[in-house]
Amino acid sequence: MRMQFDRYPDMMDFFYGYLNQDYELCGETFRDVVQHYKDINARGRHFELAREIDAFMADHPEDLDMVFEREIKPQVDHTYWGYTTTTFLQELKYLLQS
């Protein structure tokens, strides 16, 4: 079962459009890419992305790692930066809201 783009459109946009295998085009670090996303989406879309992260985590309490691995890790490997799935999503949410 593939993730529904209509259920998490901002997550899909962020991971497939910004934080993907070519993320260096948006910044040198994870934080740089998040800031670039926030700068580009000045209408508060980053707050919607933070809400989608909460929904995604709530929707997958038992299979978060598996779903993230299947849907998002093909775009970016969060373990490269030393994160678990949970800590990566929590850090992303924090950066979006700060």
Stockholm file with secondary structure:
# STOCKHOLM 1.0

chainA/1-98         MRMQFDRYPDMMDFFYGYLNQDYELCGETFRDVVQHYKDINARGRHFELAREIDAFMADHPEDLDMVFEREIKPQVDHTYWGYTTTTFLQELKYLLQS
#=GR chainA/1-98 SS CCCCTTTSHHHHHHHHHTSSTTGGGTCSSHHHHHHHHHHHCTTTHHHHHHHHHHHHHHHCTTTHHHHHHHHTTTTCCGGGGTCCHHHHHHHHHHHHHC
#=GC SS_cons        CCCCTTTSHHHHHHHHHTSSTTGGGTCSSHHHHHHHHHHHCTTTHHHHHHHHHHHHHHHCTTTHHHHHHHHTTTTCCGGGGTCCHHHHHHHHHHHHHC
//
